């Protein structure tokens, strides 16, 4: 009997030792995967969350400032023509100017456009509108300027005069026998040769300004109207 008790005691000791070794082995193998919610760990997580919250607030402030500056840039870009279609911009400018002249009921001799070779910057291109009128009155000019001002007021886009040369058209004179020379009664007409310039954004600049940020489709669509 005492021998059986000694054997059982020995087996119990071996079992305890094996259990302890197994626990040590498991703890070693899974030490990186077992994270008990200790107070120190919870404090560390709380600190990280607070840092992320501060970073998020800074990011939101930066985005708000970016959106504000982008809106200011879009307002500054309103007077420029949109050149998203690079090949059609010259034709668009010419057709628009011809429409304004036609609305002023003026007949032109020639109106043509060409892209200037000396662009101001890489993001802006210059389109010249060259025109010639053989017979135009001061009243016609006043009407044309009124149409141009109205167009700029409605669409923000502008034409800038770079060359404007007026010359009088010779008036025939009639000499009656024994009388001083009398000009023929007719409205005095003028000849006009002028150049106006339109400034357009390059496609790259247009994409950066109007296709960036929220509501980009609405912003670009409004700029094209």
Secondary structure in CASP SS format (residue, H / E / C, confidence):
PFRMAT SS
TARGET T0000
AUTHOR 0000-0000-0000
METHOD secondary structure of the structure
MODEL  1
X C 1.00
X H 1.00
X H 1.00
X H 1.00
X H 1.00
X H 1.00
X H 1.00
X H 1.00
X H 1.00
X H 1.00
X H 1.00
X H 1.00
X H 1.00
X H 1.00
X H 1.00
X H 1.00
X H 1.00
X H 1.00
X H 1.00
X H 1.00
X H 1.00
X H 1.00
X H 1.00
X H 1.00
X H 1.00
X H 1.00
X H 1.00
X H 1.00
X H 1.00
X C 1.00
X C 1.00
X C 1.00
X C 1.00
X C 1.00
X C 1.00
X C 1.00
X C 1.00
X C 1.00
X H 1.00
X H 1.00
X H 1.00
X H 1.00
X H 1.00
X H 1.00
X H 1.00
X H 1.00
X H 1.00
X H 1.00
X H 1.00
X H 1.00
X H 1.00
X H 1.00
X H 1.00
X H 1.00
X H 1.00
X H 1.00
X H 1.00
X H 1.00
X H 1.00
X H 1.00
X H 1.00
X H 1.00
X H 1.00
X H 1.00
X H 1.00
X H 1.00
X H 1.00
X H 1.00
X H 1.00
X H 1.00
X H 1.00
X H 1.00
X H 1.00
X H 1.00
X H 1.00
X H 1.00
X H 1.00
X C 1.00
X C 1.00
X C 1.00
X E 1.00
X E 1.00
X C 1.00
X C 1.00
X C 1.00
X C 1.00
X C 1.00
X C 1.00
X H 1.00
X H 1.00
X H 1.00
X H 1.00
X H 1.00
X H 1.00
X H 1.00
X H 1.00
X H 1.00
X H 1.00
X H 1.00
X H 1.00
X H 1.00
X H 1.00
X H 1.00
X C 1.00
X C 1.00
X C 1.00
X C 1.00
X C 1.00
X C 1.00
X E 1.00
X E 1.00
X E 1.00
X E 1.00
X E 1.00
X E 1.00
X C 1.00
X C 1.00
X C 1.00
X C 1.00
X C 1.00
X E 1.00
X C 1.00
X C 1.00
X E 1.00
X E 1.00
X E 1.00
X E 1.00
X E 1.00
X E 1.00
X E 1.00
X E 1.00
X E 1.00
X E 1.00
X E 1.00
X E 1.00
X E 1.00
X C 1.00
X H 1.00
X H 1.00
X H 1.00
X H 1.00
X H 1.00
X H 1.00
X H 1.00
X H 1.00
X H 1.00
X H 1.00
X H 1.00
X H 1.00
X H 1.00
X H 1.00
X H 1.00
X H 1.00
X H 1.00
X H 1.00
X C 1.00
X C 1.00
X C 1.00
X C 1.00
X E 1.00
X E 1.00
X E 1.00
X E 1.00
X E 1.00
X E 1.00
X E 1.00
X E 1.00
X E 1.00
X C 1.00
X C 1.00
X C 1.00
X C 1.00
X E 1.00
X E 1.00
X C 1.00
X C 1.00
X C 1.00
X C 1.00
X C 1.00
X C 1.00
X C 1.00
X E 1.00
X E 1.00
X C 1.00
X C 1.00
X C 1.00
X C 1.00
X C 1.00
X C 1.00
X E 1.00
X E 1.00
X E 1.00
X E 1.00
X E 1.00
X E 1.00
X E 1.00
X E 1.00
X E 1.00
X E 1.00
X E 1.00
X E 1.00
X C 1.00
X H 1.00
X H 1.00
X H 1.00
X H 1.00
X H 1.00
X H 1.00
X H 1.00
X H 1.00
X C 1.00
X C 1.00
X C 1.00
X C 1.00
X C 1.00
X H 1.00
X H 1.00
X H 1.00
X H 1.00
X H 1.00
X H 1.00
X H 1.00
X H 1.00
X H 1.00
X C 1.00
END
